[in-house]
Amino acid sequence: MADLVLFGTEGCHLCEDAEGLLLRTGLSFEKQDIMAGEQWQQRYAIRIPVLLHPPSGSELGWPFDEEGIRDFLVQTGIKFGSEISR
């Protein structure tokens, strides 16, 4: 599993915004459509987009910007700009 997972779904403009922001930061991440699993639908349906750090269980909910992502990475122990597995 990747170090970061972006939960979203098709047709969610906020999810597209979050993905674009993550791509601009150069971070590697895995995208997960919440419609692919009932547990994800129940957990994230009204919260997407959500960035998850699976090893710690830490979540960053929308809205977030580059500074918010940096703070989140510091909290989870990932150095901003480091190579993150996809």
PAZAPA-4460 file (N, C-alpha, C; in steps of 0.05 Angstrom, whole numbers, plus 32768, in hexadecimal, padded with zeros to 4 digits):
% residues 86
    n_x    n_y    n_z   ca_x   ca_y   ca_z    c_x    c_y    c_z   seq   type   mol
   8011   7FE8   8000   8000   8000   8000   8012   8019   8000     1      M     A
   8009   802E   7FF3   8018   8047   7FF1   8018   8055   800C     2      A     A
   802C   8067   800E   802E   8077   8027   8018   808B   8029     3      D     A
   800D   8094   8012   7FF7   80A7   8013   7FE1   809D   8000     4      L     A
   7FC8   80A0   8008   7FB1   8098   7FF8   7F9E   80AF   7FF7     5      V     A
   7F95   80B7   7FDF   7F81   80CC   7FDC   7F66   80BF   7FD6     6      L     A
   7F54   80C2   7FE8   7F39   80B7   7FE5   7F28   80CC   7FD7     7      F     A
   7F19   80C3   7FC3   7F07   80D4   7FB4   7EF4   80C3   7FA3     8      G     A
   7EE8   80CF   7F8F   7ED7   80C0   7F7D   7ED5   80D0   7F63     9      T     A
   7ECB   80C2   7F4F   7EC7   80CD   7F34   7EB3   80E4   7F35    10      E     A
   7EB9   80FA   7F27   7EA7   8110   7F25   7EA8   8123   7F3D    11      G     A
   7EBA   811F   7F4F   7EBD   8130   7F67   7ED1   8146   7F60    12      C     A
   7EC8   815F   7F5C   7EDA   8174   7F55   7EEE   817B   7F6B    13      H     A
   7EE7   8178   7F84   7EF9   817D   7F9A   7F0F   8167   7F9A    14      L     A
   7F08   814F   7F93   7F1C   8139   7F91   7F30   813F   7F7B    15      C     A
   7F26   8149   7F64   7F37   8151   7F4E   7F4A   8167   7F57    16      E     A
   7F40   817B   7F66   7F51   8190   7F70   7F66   8186   7F83    17      D     A
   7F5F   8173   7F95   7F72   8167   7FA7   7F88   8158   7F98    18      A     A
   7F7F   8148   7F84   7F92   8139   7F74   7FA6   814C   7F66    19      E     A
   7F9B   8161   7F5A   7FAD   8174   7F4C   7FC1   8181   7F5F    20      G     A
   7FB8   8187   7F77   7FCA   8193   7F8B   7FE0   817F   7F92    21      L     A
   7FD9   8166   7F97   7FED   8152   7F9E   8000   814D   7F87    22      L     A
   7FF6   814D   7F6E   8008   814A   7F57   801C   8162   7F55    23      L     A
   8012   817A   7F5B   8024   8191   7F5A   803A   8190   7F6F    24      R     A
   8034   8183   7F85   8048   8182   7F9B   805D   816D   7F94    25      T     A
   8057   815B   7F81   806B   8147   7F79   806A   812E   7F8B    26      G     A
   8056   812C   7F9C   8053   8115   7FAD   8047   80FE   7F9E    27      L     A
   8050   80E6   7FA4   8044   80CE   7F99   802E   80C4   7FAC    28      S     A
   8018   80BB   7FA1   8001   80B3   7FB1   7FF1   809F   7FA1    29      F     A
   7FE0   8090   7FAF   7FCE   807E   7FA2   7FB2   808A   7FA4    30      E     A
   7FA3   8089   7F8E   7F87   8092   7F8E   7F75   807B   7F94    31      K     A
   7F61   8080   7FA4   7F4E   806B   7FAB   7F32   8076   7FA8    32      Q     A
   7F22   806A   7F96   7F06   8072   7F92   7EF6   8065   7FA9    33      D     A
   7EE8   8076   7FB7   7ED8   806C   7FCE   7EC1   8059   7FC5    34      I     A
   7EB9   805B   7FAB   7EA4   804A   7FA1   7EAD   802D   7F9E    35      M     A
   7EC7   8028   7FA0   7ED1   800D   7F9D   7ECE   7FFC   7FB7    36      A     A
   7EC5   8008   7FCC   7EC2   7FF9   7FE5   7EAE   8006   7FF7    37      G     A
   7E9B   7FF5   8001   7E86   8000   8012   7E91   800D   802B    38      E     A
   7EA7   8001   8036   7EB2   800D   804F   7EBD   8029   8049    39      Q     A
   7EC8   802E   8031   7ED2   8049   802A   7EBA   805C   8025    40      W     A
   7EA5   8052   8019   7E8D   8063   8014   7E83   806D   802F    41      Q     A
   7E80   805A   8042   7E75   8061   805C   7E87   8075   806B    42      Q     A
   7EA1   8070   8069   7EB4   8081   8078   7EB9   809C   806C    43      R     A
   7EBA   809E   8051   7EC3   80B7   8044   7EAE   80C5   8033    44      Y     A
   7E96   80BA   8030   7E82   80C4   801D   7E7E   80E3   801E    45      A     A
   7E7C   80EE   8036   7E77   810A   8038   7E90   811A   803F    46      I     A
   7EA7   810C   803F   7EC0   811A   8048   7ED4   811D   8031    47      R     A
   7ED0   8110   801A   7EE5   8111   8005   7EE9   812C   7FFA    48      I     A
   7F01   8132   7FF1   7F19   8121   7FF1   7F26   811F   800D    49      P     A
   7F32   8108   8012   7F41   8103   802B   7F5C   80F7   8023    50      V     A
   7F71   8102   802F   7F8C   80F6   802C   7F92   80E6   8044    51      L     A
   7F99   80CC   8040   7F9E   80B9   8056   7FBB   80B0   8055    52      L     A
   7FC7   80AF   806D   7FE2   80A3   8071   7FDC   8088   807E    53      H     A
   7FDA   8072   806F   7FD3   8058   807A   7FE3   804E   8091    54      P     A
   7FFE   8051   8091   800E   8046   80A8   8005   8052   80C3    55      P     A
   7FFE   806B   80C3   7FF6   8078   80DD   7FD8   807A   80E0    56      S     A
   7FC9   8078   80CA   7FAC   807C   80CC   7FA4   809A   80CC    57      G     A
   7FB8   80AC   80C9   7FB2   80C8   80C9   7FA5   80D1   80AF    58      S     A
   7F91   80E3   80B2   7F82   80EC   809B   7F83   810B   809A    59      E     A
   7F84   8115   8081   7F82   8131   807C   7F6A   8136   806B    60      L     A
   7F56   8143   8076   7F3D   8148   8067   7F3E   8163   8059    61      G     A
   7F2E   8164   8043   7F2C   817C   8033   7F1D   8191   8044    62      W     A
   7F23   81AA   8042   7F37   81B6   802F   7F53   81B6   803A    63      P     A
   7F66   81B2   8028   7F82   81B5   802F   7F91   81C1   8018    64      F     A
   7FA8   81CD   801F   7FB9   81DA   800A   7FD5   81CE   800E    65      D     A
   7FE8   81D8   7FFF   8003   81CD   8001   800F   81CF   801D    66      E     A
   800A   81E5   802B   8013   81E8   8046   8006   81D3   8059    67      E     A
   7FED   81CE   8055   7FDF   81BA   8064   7FEA   819E   805F    68      G     A
   7FF1   8199   8046   7FFD   817F   803F   8018   817C   804D    69      I     A
   8028   8192   804C   8042   8191   805A   803F   818B   8077    70      R     A
   802D   8199   8084   8028   8194   80A1   801F   8178   80A6    71      D     A
   800E   816D   8095   8005   8152   8098   801C   813E   8095    72      F     A
   802E   8143   8082   8045   8132   807E   8058   8132   8096    73      L     A
   805C   814A   80A1   806C   814C   80B9   8060   813C   80D0    74      V     A
   8046   813E   80D3   8038   812F   80E8   803B   8111   80E5    75      Q     A
   803B   8108   80CC   803C   80EB   80C7   8059   80E1   80C4    76      T     A
   806C   80F3   80C5   8088   80EB   80C3   8093   80E8   80A7    77      G     A
   8085   80F2   8093   808E   80F1   8077   809A   810C   8071    78      I     A
   80B3   810C   8067   80C0   8125   8060   80B5   812F   8045    79      K     A
   80AD   8149   8044   80A2   8155   802C   80B9   8155   8017    80      F     A
   80B2   814C   7FFF   80C6   814B   7FEA   80D5   8130   7FE8    81      G     A
   80D0   811F   7FFC   80DC   8104   7FFB   80CD   80F3   7FE8    82      S     A
   80D9   80DE   7FDF   80CD   80CB   7FCD   80B8   80BA   7FDD    83      E     A
   80A0   80BA   7FD4   808B   80AC   7FE2   8081   8096   7FCF    84      I     A
   807F   807E   7FD8   8077   8067   7FC6   805B   806B   7FBC    85      S     A
   8057   8062   7FA4   803D   8064   7F97   802F   804A   7F98    86      R     A
***
